[in-house]
């Protein structure tokens, strides 16, 4: 496995579960826009998508 491939270790279901959505939601976003909130998956030769092991965060600001 190449070093680039180690970073992309999750399938769409795992990536979606980590980010609180269904895998189908992630796949639909990729097919519509090419990414999921700016994160682009690696597409394998067999058509599967591999995602990095990241969790999207919500930047919160405190009300003053």
Buried (B, 14 or more C-beta within 10 A) or exposed (E): EEEEEEEBBBBBBBBBBBBEBEBEBBBBBBEEEEEBEEBBBBEEEEEEBBBBEEEEEEEEEEEE
